[in-house]
Amino acid sequence: RGTDEVWNLRRDAAGAVERLYSKAFVSGGGIWGPRGASKQDVLKAVLATTRAFPDLTVHVTSCTCKGNDVAGYHCATAATLDGTNLGASVYGPATGRFARWTAMSEAVIHKSAAEGQWQHIAEWGVQDEWALVQQLGLDLARVPRREDAEAPLHDCLPWATLREAGPARLNAADLARRQEEAE
C-alpha cells in the first residue's frame, strides 16, 4: 500500500511521505542520497523522479518481513520500475526513452504511538542505475555524478542503531556529518 501511495497513485505523494515516514527517519544511503538522508530528502527524490518519469510505475515483485507488532518489522522488497524519461533527471536532460529497471530496499518499520500509523524509521536501497542509464541511451562516462555517490571509508560501525522502542540513532560520525550539512 505504501509504495502505491507514494509512487503509483499520484494523488498526494507529500501527504503519503508525511504519514508513512517517521520524523526521525534516516536513510542508510542509496536511492535517497547519502547516508543519513532525511524524510524531506525522500520527498525531494520522489518528486524529482516523478517529474523526470511522469508515467513511472513501481511494481513490487517480492516483499518479505520479519518481526512483530511490538518491536516492528524489517522488510526486504524487490521491485521493477518502468517509465518514460520526459523530464530532466539526475542523469541529464530528458531523452524521451522508455526504461525498465530493478530496485531493492530494506526498511525498518515501527508503529508510531503518537501517529497511530506504521512508519518507516530507516531504509537502505539500491537500483540498477547501469541498466537505466543504458536504456536512456546515455554514456555512463558523461552522466553527472552526485558528489556523495562514492561512499566514504568509515569506522565500519553500523550507520544507525535500531532500538525496540524509539527512533533509530545515527552513529556519531554520521550524526556529525548530517548536522554539518544542515548548517
Buried (B, 14 or more C-beta within 10 A) or exposed (E): EBBEBBBBEEEEBEEBBBBBBBEBBBBBBBBBBBBBBBBEBBBBBBEBBBBBBEEBBBBBEEEEEEEEEEEBBBBEBBBBBBBBBBBEBBBBEBBEEBBBBBBBBBBBBBEBEEEEEBBBBBBBBEBBBEEBBBBBEBEEEEBEEEEBEEEEEEEEEEBBEBEEEEBBBBBEBBBEBBEEEEE
